[in-house]
């Protein structure tokens, strides 16, 4: 979904969270969008900061965002 690159940064490393799993992406406009977490990495320039998440929305769009904008819901389908 995404590839982090910078000449002066460490290589990216996986963020330790279960992938895939259900999630809600909290958009800047206040909308909550159901999605699936498909990629999670530590940020290459701030390893201790927010992780970088790759999401796929239920209508098929790809989203790259930081972990502060996402609520993880686990592997079981919500309302199942």
N, CA, C and O atoms as a MOPAC input file, in Angstrom:
PM7 MOZYME 1SCF
protein

 N      0.82100 1    -1.19000 1     0.00000 1
 C      0.00000 1     0.00000 1     0.00000 1
 C      0.86400 1     1.25200 1     0.00000 1
 O      0.58800 1     2.18800 1    -0.75000 1
 N      1.92300 1     1.28600 1     0.84300 1
 C      2.80700 1     2.44500 1     0.86900 1
 C      4.23500 1     1.98900 1     1.12700 1
 O      4.47600 1     0.87800 1     1.59700 1
 N      5.17300 1     2.87200 1     0.80800 1
 C      6.58600 1     2.61500 1     1.04900 1
 C      7.20000 1     3.90800 1     1.58900 1
 O      7.16900 1     4.94200 1     0.92100 1
 N      7.75600 1     3.84400 1     2.80000 1
 C      8.40000 1     5.01500 1     3.39200 1
 C      9.86000 1     5.04700 1     2.94500 1
 O     10.55800 1     4.03500 1     3.01100 1
 N     10.31700 1     6.21800 1     2.49000 1
 C     11.70100 1     6.35800 1     2.07200 1
 C     12.21000 1     7.74500 1     2.42300 1
 O     11.48700 1     8.73300 1     2.29400 1
 N     13.45000 1     7.81400 1     2.86500 1
 C     14.14000 1     9.07900 1     3.08800 1
 C     15.62800 1     8.78300 1     3.12900 1
 O     16.05100 1     7.77100 1     3.68600 1
 N     16.41700 1     9.66300 1     2.54100 1
 C     17.85900 1     9.44200 1     2.49000 1
 C     18.49800 1     9.37900 1     3.86600 1
 O     19.46700 1     8.64500 1     4.06300 1
 N     17.97300 1    10.13600 1     4.81900 1
 C     18.59400 1    10.23400 1     6.13700 1
 C     17.82900 1     9.48100 1     7.22300 1
 O     17.98700 1     9.79100 1     8.40400 1
 N     17.01100 1     8.50800 1     6.85600 1
 C     16.18100 1     7.79200 1     7.83100 1
 C     16.53200 1     6.30900 1     7.86200 1
 O     17.11200 1     5.76400 1     6.92300 1
 N     16.16600 1     5.68200 1     8.95800 1
 C     16.31900 1     4.24000 1     9.09900 1
 C     15.29500 1     3.53800 1     8.19900 1
 O     14.27200 1     4.12900 1     7.85400 1
 N     15.55900 1     2.29500 1     7.82000 1
 C     14.55000 1     1.55200 1     7.06200 1
 C     13.29100 1     1.36300 1     7.90000 1
 O     13.35400 1     1.30600 1     9.12800 1
 N     12.17200 1     1.26900 1     7.24000 1
 C     10.92100 1     1.06200 1     7.97200 1
 C     10.89600 1    -0.33500 1     8.57500 1
 O     11.51300 1    -1.26900 1     8.06200 1
 N     10.15500 1    -0.45100 1     9.69100 1
 C      9.98900 1    -1.73700 1    10.35500 1
 C      8.51800 1    -1.91700 1    10.68800 1
 O      7.80700 1    -0.93800 1    10.91400 1
 N      8.05500 1    -3.16800 1    10.72100 1
 C      6.64600 1    -3.41200 1    11.04100 1
 C      6.28900 1    -2.88300 1    12.42900 1
 O      7.08800 1    -2.95500 1    13.36300 1
 N      5.08900 1    -2.35700 1    12.54300 1
 C      4.52000 1    -1.95600 1    13.82600 1
 C      3.78200 1    -3.18100 1    14.35000 1
 O      3.00200 1    -3.79800 1    13.62500 1
 N      4.02200 1    -3.52400 1    15.58200 1
 C      3.47900 1    -4.77800 1    16.11600 1
 C      2.00300 1    -4.63900 1    16.48700 1
 O      1.64100 1    -4.23500 1    17.59200 1
 N      1.18800 1    -4.98700 1    15.52500 1
 C     -0.26200 1    -5.00600 1    15.67800 1
 C     -0.78300 1    -6.06400 1    14.70300 1
 O     -0.17500 1    -6.28700 1    13.65600 1
 N     -1.87200 1    -6.70200 1    15.02600 1
 C     -2.44500 1    -7.74900 1    14.17000 1
 C     -2.94300 1    -7.15000 1    12.85700 1
 O     -3.73700 1    -6.20900 1    12.84700 1
 N     -2.46500 1    -7.71100 1    11.75700 1
 C     -2.87600 1    -7.29600 1    10.41200 1
 C     -3.27500 1    -8.54400 1     9.65200 1
 O     -2.50600 1    -9.50600 1     9.64900 1
 N     -4.41400 1    -8.58800 1     9.01700 1
 C     -5.43500 1    -7.55100 1     8.89400 1
 C     -6.36900 1    -7.54000 1    10.10500 1
 O     -6.44400 1    -8.50500 1    10.86700 1
 N     -7.06800 1    -6.43400 1    10.25500 1
 C     -8.12900 1    -6.33500 1    11.24700 1
 C     -9.06200 1    -5.18600 1    10.88200 1
 O     -8.71400 1    -4.29600 1    10.10500 1
 N    -10.24400 1    -5.23200 1    11.46100 1
 C    -11.23500 1    -4.18400 1    11.22700 1
 C    -10.81300 1    -2.90000 1    11.93200 1
 O    -10.15500 1    -2.93600 1    12.97200 1
 N    -11.20100 1    -1.76400 1    11.35300 1
 C    -10.81700 1    -0.47400 1    11.91800 1
 C    -11.84700 1     0.58600 1    11.54000 1
 O    -12.66100 1     0.40400 1    10.63500 1
 N    -11.78000 1     1.68900 1    12.26200 1
 C    -12.52900 1     2.89100 1    11.90500 1
 C    -11.50800 1     4.00300 1    11.70600 1
 O    -10.69900 1     4.28000 1    12.59100 1
 N    -11.55100 1     4.63900 1    10.53600 1
 C    -10.69400 1     5.78700 1    10.24700 1
 C    -11.49400 1     7.03200 1    10.56500 1
 O    -12.59000 1     7.21900 1    10.03500 1
 N    -10.96100 1     7.88600 1    11.42600 1
 C    -11.61000 1     9.13700 1    11.82700 1
 C    -11.06900 1    10.25800 1    10.94300 1
 O     -9.98100 1    10.78300 1    11.17700 1
 N    -11.85200 1    10.61400 1     9.92000 1
 C    -11.43000 1    11.64300 1     8.96800 1
 C    -11.38100 1    13.01800 1     9.64400 1
 O    -12.02500 1    13.24300 1    10.66900 1
 N    -10.60900 1    13.92600 1     9.05300 1
 C    -10.46500 1    15.27800 1     9.59000 1
 C    -11.79900 1    16.02400 1     9.64600 1
 O    -11.98700 1    16.88700 1    10.50300 1
 N    -12.72700 1    15.69900 1     8.74000 1
 C    -14.02500 1    16.38200 1     8.72300 1
 C    -14.99800 1    15.81500 1     9.75300 1
 O    -16.14600 1    16.25400 1     9.82700 1
 N    -14.54900 1    14.84300 1    10.54900 1
 C    -15.39000 1    14.26200 1    11.59300 1
 C    -16.08800 1    12.97200 1    11.20600 1
 O    -16.71300 1    12.33600 1    12.05400 1
 N    -15.99900 1    12.57300 1     9.95500 1
 C    -16.64400 1    11.33800 1     9.51000 1
 C    -15.85700 1    10.12300 1    10.02600 1
 O    -14.62800 1    10.14400 1    10.09100 1
 N    -16.58900 1     9.07600 1    10.38700 1
 C    -15.99300 1     7.79900 1    10.77100 1
 C    -16.20500 1     6.81100 1     9.63500 1
 O    -17.33900 1     6.50700 1     9.26500 1
 N    -15.09900 1     6.31000 1     9.08300 1
 C    -15.15300 1     5.47300 1     7.89000 1
 C    -14.70600 1     4.05200 1     8.24100 1
 O    -13.57500 1     3.86300 1     8.69000 1
 N    -15.57800 1     3.04200 1     8.04600 1
 C    -15.17400 1     1.64800 1     8.27400 1
 C    -14.07500 1     1.25200 1     7.28700 1
 O    -14.10600 1     1.63500 1     6.11800 1
 N    -13.10700 1     0.47900 1     7.77700 1
 C    -11.97100 1     0.10000 1     6.93000 1
 C    -11.34800 1    -1.19400 1     7.45900 1
 O    -11.72300 1    -1.70700 1     8.51300 1
 N    -10.38900 1    -1.69600 1     6.69300 1
 C     -9.58100 1    -2.84900 1     7.09000 1
 C     -8.12800 1    -2.37900 1     7.15700 1
 O     -7.62300 1    -1.78500 1     6.20500 1
 N     -7.45700 1    -2.64400 1     8.27800 1
 C     -6.03400 1    -2.35300 1     8.40500 1
 C     -5.26800 1    -3.41100 1     7.62400 1
 O     -5.40100 1    -4.60400 1     7.89700 1
 N     -4.46000 1    -2.97700 1     6.64600 1
 C     -3.71800 1    -3.94000 1     5.82600 1
 C     -2.20900 1    -3.75000 1     5.90400 1
 O     -1.46100 1    -4.58800 1     5.40200 1
 N     -1.74100 1    -2.65500 1     6.52800 1
 C     -0.30300 1    -2.41800 1     6.67800 1
 C     -0.08000 1    -1.52700 1     7.88800 1
 O     -0.84900 1    -0.59600 1     8.12900 1
 N      0.97000 1    -1.80900 1     8.64900 1
 C      1.30600 1    -1.00500 1     9.82500 1
 C      2.82400 1    -0.98200 1     9.99600 1
 O      3.46000 1    -2.03100 1    10.09100 1
 N      3.39700 1     0.21900 1    10.03300 1
 C      4.84300 1     0.37100 1    10.17200 1
 C      5.16200 1     1.49000 1    11.15000 1
 O      4.39000 1     2.43500 1    11.31500 1
 N      6.32800 1     1.36200 1    11.80100 1
 C      6.84300 1     2.49000 1    12.57100 1
 C      7.19600 1     3.59700 1    11.58900 1
 O      7.62100 1     3.32100 1    10.46700 1
 N      7.02400 1     4.85100 1    12.00500 1
 C      7.41900 1     5.97400 1    11.15000 1
 C      8.93200 1     5.99700 1    11.05700 1
 O      9.60100 1     5.81600 1    12.07400 1
 N      9.50000 1     6.21200 1     9.87300 1
 C     10.95300 1     6.10500 1     9.69100 1
 C     11.73000 1     7.24400 1    10.33100 1
 O     12.91100 1     7.07200 1    10.63200 1
 N     11.11200 1     8.40200 1    10.54900 1
 C     11.83800 1     9.51100 1    11.16200 1
 C     11.46400 1     9.74100 1    12.62100 1
 O     12.11900 1    10.52600 1    13.30700 1
 N     10.42600 1     9.07100 1    13.10300 1
 C     10.01300 1     9.20000 1    14.50600 1
 C      9.50000 1     7.84600 1    14.97600 1
 O      8.29600 1     7.64200 1    15.12800 1
 N     10.42500 1     6.93000 1    15.20300 1
 C     10.08000 1     5.55100 1    15.54000 1
 C      9.20100 1     5.43000 1    16.78200 1
 O      8.41200 1     4.49100 1    16.88700 1
 N      9.32300 1     6.35900 1    17.71900 1
 C      8.52800 1     6.30300 1    18.94800 1
 C      7.21700 1     7.07100 1    18.84300 1
 O      6.42500 1     7.07100 1    19.78600 1
 N      6.98000 1     7.71900 1    17.72000 1
 C      5.74600 1     8.47200 1    17.53000 1
 C      4.63000 1     7.58300 1    16.99000 1
 O      4.68000 1     6.36000 1    17.11700 1
 N      3.62800 1     8.20900 1    16.39200 1
 C      2.51400 1     7.46900 1    15.81600 1
 C      2.99800 1     6.54400 1    14.70400 1
 O      3.90700 1     6.88700 1    13.94800 1
 N      2.38700 1     5.37800 1    14.61500 1
 C      2.68100 1     4.45900 1    13.51900 1
 C      2.00900 1     4.97300 1    12.24500 1
 O      1.12300 1     5.82600 1    12.29700 1
 N      2.44000 1     4.44700 1    11.11600 1
 C      1.81000 1     4.74400 1     9.82600 1
 C      0.97200 1     3.52800 1     9.45300 1
 O      1.47000 1     2.40300 1     9.42300 1
 N     -0.30600 1     3.76500 1     9.16900 1
 C     -1.24000 1     2.69200 1     8.85200 1
 C     -1.69000 1     2.79800 1     7.39900 1
 O     -1.94800 1     3.89200 1     6.89700 1
 N     -1.78100 1     1.65500 1     6.73100 1
 C     -2.41100 1     1.55200 1     5.42800 1
 C     -3.75800 1     0.88400 1     5.61400 1
 O     -3.84400 1    -0.20600 1     6.17900 1
 N     -4.80800 1     1.53400 1     5.14300 1
 C     -6.18100 1     1.03600 1     5.27900 1
 C     -6.80800 1     0.85300 1     3.91500 1
 O     -6.44100 1     1.52700 1     2.95300 1
 N     -7.75000 1    -0.05800 1     3.83900 1
 C     -8.60300 1    -0.20100 1     2.65800 1
 C    -10.02700 1     0.01700 1     3.14400 1
 O    -10.51800 1    -0.72900 1     3.99100 1
 N    -10.69800 1     1.04300 1     2.60800 1
 C    -12.08100 1     1.29200 1     2.99200 1
 C    -12.97800 1     0.22600 1     2.37300 1
 O    -12.57400 1    -0.47700 1     1.44700 1
 N    -14.17600 1     0.11400 1     2.88400 1
 C    -15.07400 1    -0.93500 1     2.39000 1
 C    -15.51700 1    -0.71600 1     0.95100 1
 O    -15.99100 1    -1.64700 1     0.30000 1
 N    -15.36600 1     0.51700 1     0.44600 1
 C    -15.67500 1     0.75500 1    -0.97400 1
 C    -14.42800 1     0.65600 1    -1.85900 1
 O    -14.47500 1     0.99800 1    -3.04100 1
 N    -13.29700 1     0.18200 1    -1.27700 1
 C    -12.11800 1    -0.13700 1    -2.06100 1
 C    -11.03600 1     0.92300 1    -2.14300 1
 O    -10.01200 1     0.69200 1    -2.78600 1
 N    -11.22400 1     2.08000 1    -1.51500 1
 C    -10.20800 1     3.13200 1    -1.57000 1
 C     -9.06900 1     2.84800 1    -0.59400 1
 O     -9.28700 1     2.30000 1     0.48700 1
 N     -7.86300 1     3.22300 1    -0.98100 1
 C     -6.70100 1     3.09700 1    -0.11300 1
 C     -6.47800 1     4.37400 1     0.66500 1
 O     -6.65200 1     5.47200 1     0.13700 1
 N     -6.09000 1     4.23100 1     1.92200 1
 C     -5.83700 1     5.37600 1     2.79600 1
 C     -4.53000 1     5.12300 1     3.53600 1
 O     -4.31600 1     4.03200 1     4.06400 1
 N     -3.65800 1     6.12000 1     3.57600 1
 C     -2.46300 1     6.07600 1     4.40400 1
 C     -2.61000 1     7.18700 1     5.43400 1
 O     -2.80000 1     8.34900 1     5.07400 1
 N     -2.52300 1     6.83400 1     6.71700 1
 C     -2.74300 1     7.79800 1     7.78900 1
 C     -1.91600 1     7.40100 1     9.00000 1
 O     -1.33300 1     6.31700 1     9.02900 1
 N     -1.86300 1     8.27000 1     9.99200 1
 C     -1.14700 1     7.87500 1    11.20300 1
 C     -2.11900 1     7.22300 1    12.17600 1
 O     -3.33400 1     7.39900 1    12.08700 1
 N     -1.55700 1     6.47600 1    13.09300 1
 C     -2.37400 1     5.65000 1    13.98500 1
 C     -3.28800 1     6.45700 1    14.90200 1
 O     -4.26600 1     5.91700 1    15.42000 1
 N     -2.99300 1     7.72800 1    15.11100 1
 C     -3.85400 1     8.54600 1    15.97700 1
 C     -5.22700 1     8.79400 1    15.36800 1
 O     -6.14600 1     9.20900 1    16.07400 1
 N     -5.38400 1     8.54700 1    14.06500 1
 C     -6.65800 1     8.77000 1    13.37800 1
 C     -7.45300 1     7.48100 1    13.18100 1
 O     -8.43100 1     7.45800 1    12.43400 1
 N     -7.02600 1     6.40000 1    13.85800 1
 C     -7.63600 1     5.09300 1    13.62300 1
 C     -7.99700 1     4.41900 1    14.94800 1
 O     -7.21400 1     4.43100 1    15.89800 1
 N     -9.18200 1     3.83700 1    14.99300 1
 C     -9.57300 1     2.95800 1    16.10200 1
 C     -9.55600 1     1.53500 1    15.57700 1
 O    -10.24900 1     1.21400 1    14.61200 1
 N     -8.76500 1     0.68300 1    16.21200 1
 C     -8.68800 1    -0.71600 1    15.79800 1
 C     -9.79600 1    -1.50500 1    16.48900 1
 O    -10.05000 1    -1.32000 1    17.67900 1
 N    -10.45100 1    -2.38200 1    15.74000 1
 C    -11.62800 1    -3.11600 1    16.22700 1
 C    -11.39400 1    -4.60600 1    16.39500 1
 O    -12.25700 1    -5.30200 1    16.92900 1
 N    -10.24900 1    -5.11600 1    15.95300 1
 C     -9.96300 1    -6.53600 1    16.09700 1
 C    -10.30100 1    -7.33900 1    14.85600 1
 O    -10.67700 1    -6.79400 1    13.81700 1
 N    -10.15600 1    -8.65400 1    14.99400 1
 C    -10.31700 1    -9.55200 1    13.86000 1
 C    -11.75600 1    -9.99800 1    13.61200 1
 O    -12.07800 1   -10.45300 1    12.51400 1
 N    -12.60700 1    -9.87600 1    14.59300 1
 C    -14.00200 1   -10.27300 1    14.42900 1
 C    -14.79700 1    -9.12200 1    13.82500 1
 O    -14.65100 1    -7.97500 1    14.24800 1
 N    -15.62200 1    -9.41900 1    12.85400 1
 C    -16.42200 1    -8.38500 1    12.19700 1
 C    -17.31600 1    -7.68500 1    13.22600 1
 O    -17.99800 1    -8.34500 1    14.01000 1
 N    -17.30900 1    -6.35900 1    13.22300 1
 C    -18.20000 1    -5.61500 1    14.12300 1
 C    -19.64800 1    -6.00000 1    13.86500 1
 O    -20.03900 1    -6.22800 1    12.72000 1
 N    -20.43400 1    -6.07200 1    14.91000 1
 C    -21.86500 1    -6.41200 1    14.81400 1
 C    -22.09300 1    -7.81600 1    14.27300 1
 O    -23.15900 1    -8.11200 1    13.73200 1
 N    -21.07900 1    -8.69200 1    14.42000 1
 C    -21.23500 1   -10.06100 1    13.91300 1
 C    -21.94400 1   -10.93300 1    14.94200 1
 O    -22.16700 1   -12.11900 1    14.69800 1

